[in-house]
Amino acid sequence: MSGAEVVPFELERMFLGDTPPLFLLEIVFRTAVIFLWLVFLLRVTGKRGLAQLSPLELAIVIALGSAAGDPLFYPEVPLLHAMLVLGLVVGLQRFLSFLVIRNERVETFIEGLPVELVRDGMLFPQALHLANLSREDLFERLRVEGVRQLGEVQRVYFEQDGNLSVFLQVQNAPPGLPIVPPWDLEPPPSVLAGALVAGPVACTHCGAVLLTAPPPLEPLPPCPRCSRDTWTPATTDPLGERKRSGE
């Protein structure tokens, strides 16, 4: 219909286009063929390809979706051409998966490395930036794991597939930066450097804990780890410990 005047809201053009009505039956056949071919190819990729979306699997999904769409309803796209493209995409995925298993450098290049976000209750702000996560994003995921303050956390790793691996203190968690209630609803009270505070305080930027001296009190210094000057009272959260121990 290129070059011809378009009649707005023409039902025949809107629903059938330039193809005869019998082409609808061909679309059904094309869709069934491509669907069955995709089912077979996804079966070939193995269960690992269906369990998670690493960068390699995400590229495969995008490529398969792009290659499978056109032959469903474009009569000028032959089915064999599309099936060849889909087969080549899955074949490349199998070849790269083989290289990932056999060569650690290839695995690192394609899937990246885990990023350590928390160690012994303290944050790594640069690692959060590298993982493209904010502190609020991290705290939200930790709260799902039942964490109420960072002293309960031994290690947190941001894995290649985007999930978090969280290792908690088994018992007797030291004081740490509170992450409950959620910061976006009720931020913890802040104390600036120079104030006189009794009890442990945690840096609101990196989570480092400072055990203040007993009276007579001394002014709070800047954080010795990140040089920031904002603190908040740290908590040991005995309620969280009882919950994890099953009491």
FIDO-564199 format. One record per residue: residue in three letters; x, y negated, z of N, C-alpha, C in turn. Coordinates in Angstrom, 3 decimals. Example, Ala and Ser with C-alpha at 12.3 -4.5 7.8 and 13.67 -1.06 7.14 Angstrom:
# FIDO-564199
   residuo     n.east    n.north       n.up    ca.east   ca.north      ca.up     c.east    c.north       c.up
       ALA     13.190      5.690      7.800     12.300      4.500      7.800     13.200      3.300      7.800
       SER     12.850      2.250      7.080     13.670      1.060      7.140     12.900     -0.030      7.870
***
This chain:
# FIDO-564199
   residuo     n.east    n.north       n.up    ca.east   ca.north      ca.up     c.east    c.north       c.up
       MET      0.820      1.198      0.000      0.000      0.000      0.000      0.856     -1.252      0.000
       SER      2.214     -1.137     -0.135      3.083     -2.293     -0.145      2.779     -3.148     -1.353
       GLY      2.710     -4.457     -1.146      2.407     -5.373     -2.230      0.930     -5.639     -2.382
       ALA      0.071     -4.745     -1.890     -1.368     -4.936     -1.971     -1.837     -5.777     -0.791
       GLU     -2.938     -6.447     -0.968     -3.492     -7.272      0.101     -4.073     -6.382      1.187
       VAL     -3.713     -6.687      2.425     -4.175     -5.906      3.577     -5.504     -6.460      4.057
       VAL     -6.478     -5.577      4.143     -7.797     -5.952      4.639     -7.832     -5.673      6.135
       PRO     -7.987     -6.680      6.968     -8.005     -6.441      8.415     -9.129     -5.497      8.829
       PHE     -8.835     -4.637      9.797     -9.794     -3.713     10.396    -10.438     -2.791      9.357
       GLU     -9.678     -2.427      8.350    -10.169     -1.450      7.377     -9.998     -0.062      7.988
       LEU    -11.072      0.588      8.313    -11.018      1.844      9.061    -10.282      2.937      8.307
       GLU    -10.493      3.062      7.020     -9.823      4.104      6.253     -8.316      3.907      6.275
       ARG     -7.879      2.656      6.137     -6.442      2.398      6.181     -5.891      2.634      7.584
       MET     -6.639      2.229      8.595     -6.169      2.356      9.971     -6.029      3.815     10.399
       PHE     -6.962      4.671      9.996     -6.967      6.048     10.471     -6.305      7.023      9.504
       LEU     -6.398      6.796      8.207     -5.857      7.754      7.235     -4.651      7.227      6.481
       GLY     -4.502      5.934      6.367     -3.395      5.383      5.597     -3.572      5.665      4.119
       ASP     -2.436      5.951      3.451     -2.474      6.223      2.013     -2.537      7.708      1.694
       THR     -2.565      8.552      2.711     -2.522      9.990      2.490     -3.942     10.554      2.395
       PRO     -4.111     11.640      1.675     -5.438     12.279      1.604     -5.789     12.935      2.928
       PRO     -7.060     13.145      3.197     -7.474     13.755      4.479     -6.860     15.122      4.721
       LEU     -6.559     15.873      3.677     -5.980     17.195      3.860     -4.585     17.134      4.489
       PHE     -3.938     15.957      4.390     -2.601     15.821      5.000     -2.661     15.963      6.515
       LEU     -3.838     15.732      7.107     -3.974     15.930      8.554     -3.683     17.373      8.931
       LEU     -4.105     18.308      8.072     -3.824     19.715      8.333     -2.329     19.989      8.234
       GLU     -1.642     19.322      7.314     -0.186     19.483      7.203      0.507     18.942      8.446
       ILE     -0.020     17.839      9.003      0.568     17.300     10.235      0.466     18.320     11.369
       VAL     -0.666     19.001     11.459     -0.816     20.044     12.476      0.244     21.123     12.287
       PHE      0.445     21.544     11.043      1.446     22.572     10.760      2.854     22.071     11.076
       ARG      3.175     20.831     10.666      4.498     20.269     10.937      4.763     20.175     12.445
       THR      3.769     19.707     13.179      3.939     19.579     14.627      4.173     20.934     15.273
       ALA      3.440     21.951     14.852      3.605     23.289     15.425      4.996     23.836     15.125
       VAL      5.477     23.647     13.895      6.797     24.153     13.529      7.891     23.467     14.349
       ILE      7.860     22.137     14.412      8.894     21.403     15.148      8.811     21.705     16.637
       PHE      7.590     21.843     17.163      7.444     22.150     18.586      8.049     23.511     18.910
       LEU      7.733     24.519     18.139      8.288     25.850     18.386      9.800     25.861     18.219
       TRP     10.296     25.083     17.258     11.744     25.010     17.048     12.426     24.335     18.245
       LEU     11.804     23.297     18.785     12.357     22.635     19.965     12.343     23.553     21.185
       VAL     11.264     24.317     21.353     11.201     25.259     22.472     12.347     26.255     22.378
       PHE     12.591     26.745     21.178     13.700     27.685     20.993     15.041     27.027     21.299
       LEU     15.251     25.805     20.822     16.529     25.125     21.033     16.741     24.788     22.503
       LEU     15.683     24.365     23.202     15.815     24.083     24.624     16.109     25.350     25.415
       ARG     15.572     26.471     24.951     15.902     27.746     25.596     17.378     28.059     25.402
       VAL     17.927     27.677     24.260     19.339     27.922     23.988     20.233     27.065     24.882
       THR     19.785     25.845     25.222     20.627     24.951     26.024     20.859     25.488     27.429
       GLY     20.027     26.369     27.918     20.225     26.950     29.243     19.510     26.169     30.323
       LYS     19.438     26.775     31.517     18.696     26.179     32.615     19.373     24.925     33.137
       ARG     20.693     24.852     33.033     21.382     23.678     33.561     20.943     22.416     32.838
       GLY     20.708     22.535     31.538     20.290     21.370     30.777     18.903     20.892     31.137
       LEU     18.093     21.763     31.754     16.745     21.385     32.135     16.652     20.972     33.592
       ALA     17.666     21.282     34.396     17.590     21.031     35.825     17.916     19.593     36.182
       GLN     18.758     18.910     35.404     19.155     17.562     35.729     19.513     16.833     34.453
       LEU     19.590     15.514     34.556     19.918     14.696     33.401     21.252     14.010     33.653
       SER     22.336     14.685     33.296     23.643     14.049     33.279     23.709     13.154     32.045
       PRO     24.748     12.331     31.890     24.845     11.518     30.668     24.767     12.346     29.391
       LEU     25.347     13.545     29.398     25.290     14.394     28.216     23.856     14.835     27.939
       GLU     23.141     15.302     28.978     21.766     15.745     28.769     20.843     14.587     28.351
       LEU     21.102     13.387     28.906     20.294     12.242     28.523     20.485     11.907     27.044
       ALA     21.736     11.989     26.569     21.992     11.744     25.147     21.287     12.786     24.285
       ILE     21.248     14.031     24.752     20.580     15.086     23.998     19.082     14.818     23.912
       VAL     18.470     14.402     25.032     17.034     14.130     25.034     16.699     13.010     24.055
       ILE     17.508     11.948     24.065     17.253     10.829     23.154     17.408     11.272     21.704
       ALA     18.470     12.039     21.416     18.705     12.473     20.039     17.608     13.416     19.561
       LEU     17.187     14.339     20.429     16.130     15.267     20.033     14.817     14.530     19.795
       GLY     14.511     13.575     20.671     13.267     12.838     20.485     13.260     12.038     19.198
       SER     14.405     11.442     18.875     14.473     10.660     17.638     14.385     11.550     16.405
       ALA     15.085     12.689     16.433     15.099     13.564     15.259     13.785     14.313     15.078
       ALA     13.057     14.556     16.181     11.833     15.346     16.083     10.616     14.519     15.727
       GLY     10.691     13.191     15.866      9.508     12.388     15.663      9.119     12.196     14.208
       ASP     10.086     11.837     13.375      9.768     11.484     11.986      9.134     12.618     11.187
       PRO      9.651     13.850     11.250      9.073     14.894     10.388      7.666     15.322     10.775
       LEU      7.168     14.850     11.909      5.826     15.264     12.321      4.750     14.679     11.413
       PHE      4.957     13.435     10.937      3.879     12.801     10.167      4.352     12.040      8.937
       TYR      5.667     12.047      8.649      6.145     11.414      7.424      6.262     12.487      6.336
       PRO      5.462     12.424      5.290      5.496     13.489      4.279      6.801     13.531      3.503
       GLU      7.554     12.419      3.452      8.801     12.411      2.679      9.972     13.013      3.444
       VAL      9.773     13.387      4.715     10.849     13.998      5.507     10.644     15.511      5.503
       PRO     11.528     16.275      4.846     11.362     17.738      4.808     11.586     18.362      6.184
       LEU     10.845     19.427      6.448     10.982     20.098      7.736     12.366     20.711      7.915
       LEU     12.919     21.297      6.841     14.227     21.936      6.969     15.309     20.922      7.323
       HIS     15.208     19.706      6.798     16.185     18.681      7.140     16.126     18.360      8.632
       ALA     14.904     18.180      9.133     14.750     17.876     10.554     15.218     19.045     11.426
       MET     14.902     20.262     11.028     15.327     21.426     11.805     16.838     21.547     11.815
       LEU     17.488     21.194     10.711     18.948     21.220     10.664     19.541     20.192     11.616
       VAL     18.973     18.985     11.619     19.460     17.943     12.528     19.296     18.371     13.981
       LEU     18.136     18.903     14.326     17.914     19.353     15.697     18.871     20.470     16.079
       GLY     19.086     21.402     15.167     20.031     22.485     15.446     21.440     21.979     15.655
       LEU     21.864     20.980     14.842     23.202     20.419     14.999     23.353     19.687     16.332
       VAL     22.312     18.966     16.740     22.370     18.257     18.021     22.548     19.241     19.174
       VAL     21.759     20.303     19.168     21.875     21.298     20.240     23.210     22.033     20.150
       GLY     23.684     22.294     18.938     24.992     22.926     18.786     26.108     22.067     19.352
       LEU     26.058     20.753     19.105     27.052     19.845     19.688     26.963     19.832     21.209
       GLN     25.731     19.915     21.728     25.577     19.952     23.180     26.214     21.204     23.765
       ARG     26.016     22.326     23.118     26.617     23.575     23.599     28.135     23.497     23.532
       PHE     28.660     22.904     22.476     30.113     22.789     22.328     30.701     21.877     23.404
       LEU     30.036     20.729     23.669     30.525     19.832     24.706     30.399     20.458     26.090
       SER     29.330     21.213     26.318     29.190     21.908     27.602     30.314     22.908     27.802
       PHE     30.704     23.586     26.734     31.827     24.520     26.806     33.114     23.783     27.169
       LEU     33.334     22.615     26.545     34.531     21.842     26.862     34.503     21.323     28.291
       VAL     33.317     20.918     28.769     33.196     20.416     30.135     33.578     21.493     31.140
       ILE     33.162     22.729     30.878     33.471     23.829     31.790     34.959     24.166     31.761
       ARG     35.571     24.100     30.590     36.962     24.534     30.431     37.988     23.435     30.713
       ASN     37.612     22.150     30.574     38.596     21.081     30.664     38.091     20.020     31.638
       GLU     38.849     19.809     32.722     38.435     18.859     33.745     38.469     17.423     33.231
       ARG     39.399     17.112     32.347     39.466     15.749     31.805     38.241     15.436     30.961
       VAL     37.796     16.403     30.180     36.585     16.200     29.386     35.383     16.021     30.300
       GLU     35.308     16.817     31.359     34.203     16.696     32.312     34.188     15.313     32.951
       THR     35.369     14.822     33.351     35.442     13.497     33.962     35.043     12.418     32.975
       PHE     35.478     12.552     31.712     35.157     11.544     30.699     33.665     11.497     30.415
       ILE     33.013     12.662     30.340     31.595     12.715     29.959     30.684     12.460     31.153
       GLU     30.973     13.081     32.291     30.048     13.036     33.422     30.494     12.120     34.541
       GLY     31.746     11.629     34.508     32.223     10.740     35.555     32.613     11.494     36.816
       LEU     32.872     10.738     37.890     33.291     11.304     39.167     32.333     10.859     40.275
       PRO     32.193     11.658     41.332     31.412     11.190     42.483     32.054      9.939     43.088
       VAL     31.229      9.083     43.666     31.695      7.846     44.290     31.370      7.917     45.777
       GLU     32.384      7.731     46.622     32.165      7.734     48.072     31.625      6.374     48.498
       LEU     30.437      6.371     49.101     29.783      5.125     49.497     29.916      4.833     50.983
       VAL     29.952      5.878     51.821     30.013      5.710     53.272     31.009      6.700     53.835
       ARG     31.837      6.236     54.759     32.769      7.121     55.480     32.733      6.747     56.961
       ASP     32.380      7.719     57.793     32.352      7.535     59.247     31.568      6.290     59.653
       GLY     30.374      6.140     59.054     29.479      5.063     59.444     29.782      3.710     58.842
       MET     30.775      3.605     57.947     31.144      2.322     57.356     30.947      2.357     55.845
       LEU     30.409      1.256     55.322     30.135      1.143     53.896     31.393      0.768     53.125
       PHE     31.375      1.114     51.826     32.372      0.637     50.882     31.648     -0.275     49.878
       PRO     31.637     -1.598     50.137     30.879     -2.500     49.245     31.309     -2.416     47.788
       GLN     32.615     -2.262     47.522     33.065     -2.162     46.133     32.541     -0.895     45.476
       ALA     32.445      0.198     46.250     31.897      1.439     45.700     30.416      1.286     45.383
       LEU     29.692      0.541     46.216     28.276      0.278     45.917     28.143     -0.485     44.604
       HIS     29.023     -1.457     44.401     28.984     -2.213     43.140     29.312     -1.311     41.963
       LEU     30.298     -0.412     42.146     30.670      0.513     41.077     29.522      1.453     40.739
       ALA     28.769      1.887     41.755     27.632      2.778     41.535     26.366      2.036     41.125
       ASN     26.450      0.706     41.036     25.294     -0.118     40.656     24.146      0.064     41.642
       LEU     24.493      0.124     42.939     23.505      0.246     44.010     23.649     -0.935     44.955
       SER     22.536     -1.425     45.463     22.569     -2.423     46.517     22.529     -1.716     47.870
       ARG     22.830     -2.472     48.936     22.729     -1.869     50.265     21.306     -1.430     50.549
       GLU     20.327     -2.208     50.083     18.928     -1.842     50.307     18.580     -0.526     49.612
       ASP     19.126     -0.323     48.381     18.897      0.951     47.688     19.481      2.113     48.483
       LEU     20.700      1.928     48.977     21.349      2.980     49.756     20.584      3.255     51.041
       PHE     20.197      2.195     51.755     19.488      2.380     53.018     18.154      3.082     52.786
       GLU     17.488      2.761     51.699     16.210      3.417     51.400     16.400      4.917     51.232
       ARG     17.455      5.307     50.501     17.698      6.740     50.295     18.135      7.418     51.589
       LEU     18.875      6.710     52.430     19.301      7.307     53.693     18.115      7.482     54.646
       ARG     17.175      6.540     54.621     16.006      6.691     55.481     15.188      7.914     55.093
       VAL     15.175      8.247     53.799     14.483      9.464     53.368     15.128     10.689     54.004
       GLU     16.449     10.630     54.265     17.158     11.744     54.905     17.005     11.728     56.423
       GLY     16.243     10.770     56.967     16.050     10.698     58.410     17.099      9.890     59.133
       VAL     17.925      9.137     58.418     18.986      8.346     59.036     18.402      7.038     59.547
       ARG     18.746      6.680     60.792     18.255      5.445     61.391     19.356      4.426     61.609
       GLN     20.600      4.863     61.661     21.726      3.943     61.785     22.967      4.632     61.218
       LEU     23.909      3.826     60.700     25.022      4.378     59.932     25.986      5.203     60.768
       GLY     25.962      5.049     62.091     26.821      5.889     62.922     26.477      7.360     62.813
       GLU     25.276      7.686     62.359     24.872      9.084     62.189     25.471      9.720     60.942
       VAL     26.111      8.916     60.091     26.553      9.399     58.781     28.060      9.617     58.777
       GLN     28.479     10.815     58.367     29.899     11.083     58.159     30.349     10.665     56.772
       ARG     29.653     11.149     55.749     30.016     10.844     54.370     28.736     10.705     53.538
       VAL     28.806      9.832     52.541     27.766      9.730     51.520     28.467      9.630     50.167
       TYR     28.093     10.524     49.249     28.668     10.517     47.903     27.553     10.286     46.887
       PHE     27.829      9.407     45.933     26.927      9.169     44.807     27.375     10.089     43.683
       GLU     26.567     11.144     43.428     26.969     12.178     42.495     26.785     11.737     41.040
       GLN     27.344     12.562     40.115     27.288     12.221     38.689     25.864     12.165     38.161
       ASP     24.948     12.938     38.755     23.570     12.965     38.256     22.691     11.905     38.908
       GLY     23.275     11.021     39.731     22.512      9.950     40.347     21.946     10.275     41.712
       ASN     22.141     11.496     42.206     21.661     11.867     43.532     22.707     11.535     44.590
       LEU     22.261     11.471     45.847     23.156     11.235     46.964     23.400     12.537     47.725
       SER     24.658     12.793     48.064     25.007     13.877     48.982     25.322     13.236     50.331
       VAL     24.536     13.580     51.357     24.638     12.945     52.668     25.072     13.985     53.693
       PHE     26.146     13.693     54.421     26.647     14.560     55.486     26.513     13.795     56.794
       LEU     25.735     14.362     57.731     25.420     13.684     58.980     26.255     14.210     60.135
       GLN     26.399     13.359     61.165     26.994     13.807     62.415     26.066     14.843     63.052
       VAL     26.635     15.955     63.497     25.816     17.015     64.069     25.229     16.579     65.407
       GLN     26.030     15.917     66.229     25.555     15.466     67.532     26.457     14.336     68.020
       ASN     25.962     13.630     69.050     26.722     12.543     69.672     27.170     11.514     68.634
       ALA     26.225     11.021     67.862     26.547     10.013     66.861     26.974      8.718     67.539
       PRO     28.062      8.082     67.092     28.498      6.815     67.676     27.565      5.683     67.263
       PRO     27.682      4.508     67.914     26.852      3.371     67.502     27.129      2.999     66.046
       GLY     26.108      2.431     65.393     26.282      2.048     64.001     25.308      0.976     63.590
       LEU     25.452      0.525     62.347     24.576     -0.509     61.789     23.167      0.047     61.639
       PRO     22.159     -0.567     62.267     20.780     -0.037     62.135     20.230     -0.287     60.739
       ILE     19.560      0.706     60.179     18.924      0.553     58.871     17.418      0.745     58.969
       VAL     16.890      0.884     60.184     15.459      0.954     60.456     15.161     -0.070     61.540
       PRO     14.149     -0.930     61.370     13.178     -0.970     60.272     13.816     -1.432     58.977
       PRO     13.145     -1.203     57.843     13.724     -1.575     56.555     14.127     -3.042     56.512
       TRP     15.311     -3.288     55.945     15.836     -4.646     55.875     14.927     -5.568     55.070
       ASP     14.253     -5.038     54.052     13.428     -5.906     53.221     12.137     -6.306     53.924
       LEU     11.795     -5.663     55.060     10.596     -6.017     55.817     10.942     -6.790     57.087
       GLU     11.941     -6.330     57.802     12.311     -6.959     59.070     13.819     -6.835     59.267
       PRO     14.592     -7.815     58.774     16.056     -7.739     58.908     16.461     -7.701     60.378
       PRO     17.549     -7.009     60.700     18.008     -6.969     62.096     18.503     -8.343     62.518
       PRO     18.465     -8.639     63.818     18.945     -9.943     64.282     20.437    -10.102     63.990
       SER     20.830    -11.286     63.587     22.228    -11.541     63.232     22.897    -12.384     64.305
       VAL     24.185    -12.122     64.495     25.005    -12.853     65.452     26.249    -13.300     64.710
       LEU     26.564    -14.591     64.748     27.720    -15.115     64.033     28.978    -14.962     64.873
       ALA     30.104    -14.908     64.175     31.396    -14.859     64.852     31.542    -16.087     65.742
       GLY     32.126    -15.865     66.919     32.259    -16.932     67.904     31.256    -16.835     69.023
       ALA     30.193    -16.050     68.821     29.191    -15.897     69.864     29.694    -14.949     70.946
       LEU     29.064    -15.009     72.111     29.391    -14.131     73.230     28.320    -13.056     73.317
       VAL     28.695    -11.805     73.077     27.739    -10.701     73.038     28.300     -9.545     73.839
       ALA     27.449     -8.915     74.653     27.832     -7.718     75.393     27.312     -6.496     74.656
       GLY     28.134     -5.473     74.529     27.724     -4.254     73.852     28.270     -4.184     72.441
       PRO     28.168     -3.017     71.827     28.721     -2.856     70.469     27.920     -3.637     69.438
       VAL     28.631     -4.158     68.452     27.997     -4.867     67.337     28.515     -4.264     66.037
       ALA     27.707     -4.386     64.988     28.063     -3.844     63.676     28.059     -4.960     62.652
       CYS     29.041     -4.921     61.753     29.115     -5.893     60.668     27.963     -5.630     59.693
       THR     27.207     -6.672     59.365     26.066     -6.490     58.470     26.491     -6.278     57.026
       HIS     27.766     -6.522     56.706     28.226     -6.363     55.322     28.795     -4.979     55.059
       CYS     29.666     -4.485     55.973     30.327     -3.199     55.728     30.001     -2.138     56.768
       GLY     29.324     -2.509     57.869     28.954     -1.515     58.868     30.005     -1.212     59.907
       ALA     31.167     -1.885     59.860     32.204     -1.647     60.864     31.679     -2.018     62.248
       VAL     31.997     -1.200     63.240     31.495     -1.388     64.601     32.609     -1.949     65.476
       LEU     32.264     -2.956     66.254     33.201     -3.577     67.195     32.665     -3.375     68.597
       LEU     33.460     -2.740     69.454     33.091     -2.531     70.850     33.584     -3.722     71.645
       THR     32.669     -4.594     72.047     33.055     -5.811     72.741     33.565     -5.486     74.137
       ALA     34.439     -6.361     74.628     35.033     -6.170     75.944     34.000     -6.461     77.034
       PRO     34.162     -5.858     78.215     33.242     -6.156     79.322     33.457     -7.581     79.823
       PRO     32.507     -8.113     80.596     32.648     -9.483     81.113     33.982     -9.644     81.868
       PRO     34.621    -10.811     81.764     34.153    -11.994     81.042     34.233    -11.783     79.527
       LEU     33.154    -12.181     78.815     33.051    -11.927     77.390     33.994    -12.826     76.605
       GLU     34.417    -12.324     75.452     35.249    -13.090     74.538     34.455    -13.355     73.264
       PRO     34.735    -14.477     72.572     34.006    -14.776     71.336     34.219    -13.687     70.290
       LEU     33.172    -13.397     69.536     33.274    -12.400     68.476     34.201    -12.903     67.371
       PRO     35.139    -12.062     66.918     35.992    -12.457     65.796     35.296    -12.127     64.476
       PRO     35.831    -12.594     63.337     35.347    -12.092     62.042     35.599    -10.588     61.936
       CYS     34.890     -9.931     61.052     35.042     -8.491     60.898     36.473     -8.169     60.477
       PRO     37.180     -7.315     61.214     38.554     -6.990     60.838     38.655     -6.166     59.556
       ARG     37.533     -5.637     59.077     37.572     -4.782     57.882     37.269     -5.565     56.613
       CYS     36.277     -6.467     56.660     35.887     -7.195     55.446     35.945     -8.710     55.614
       SER     36.322     -9.184     56.826     36.498    -10.623     57.115     35.185    -11.400     57.103
       ARG     34.025    -10.729     57.048     32.757    -11.442     57.156     32.500    -11.810     58.618
       ASP     31.607    -12.778     58.826     31.415    -13.298     60.188     30.006    -13.088     60.720
       THR     29.256    -12.139     60.133     27.884    -11.883     60.592     27.803    -10.486     61.184
       TRP     27.367    -10.421     62.437     27.238     -9.160     63.157     25.782     -8.947     63.548
       THR     25.465     -7.732     63.963     24.161     -7.410     64.527     24.377     -6.352     65.607
       PRO     23.566     -6.341     66.656     23.746     -5.318     67.694     23.679     -3.910     67.106
       ALA     24.688     -3.100     67.425     24.707     -1.706     66.965     23.819     -0.872     67.873
       THR     23.396      0.276     67.343     22.509      1.158     68.102     23.016      2.584     68.008
       THR     22.797      3.353     69.080     23.145      4.778     69.066     21.965      5.636     68.666
       ASP     20.742      5.108     68.764     19.528      5.776     68.297     19.396      7.199     68.834
       PRO     19.177      7.384     70.151     18.988      8.736     70.681     17.765      9.429     70.109
       LEU     16.754      8.658     69.676     15.563      9.275     69.104     15.927     10.048     67.847
       GLY     16.789      9.472     66.986     17.199     10.159     65.774     17.967     11.428     66.079
       GLU     18.792     11.401     67.148     19.554     12.600     67.498     18.625     13.713     67.963
       ARG     17.588     13.368     68.759     16.668     14.400     69.240     15.900     14.998     68.071
       LYS     15.562     14.170     67.077     14.785     14.681     65.941     15.615     15.693     65.160
       ARG     16.904     15.394     64.910     17.717     16.314     64.122     18.035     17.591     64.874
       SER     18.149     17.490     66.238     18.475     18.696     67.013     17.268     19.582     67.239
       GLY     16.054     19.112     66.809     14.867     19.935     66.923     14.177     19.865     68.266
       GLU     14.562     18.898     69.124     13.914     18.778     70.437     12.548     18.149     70.298
***
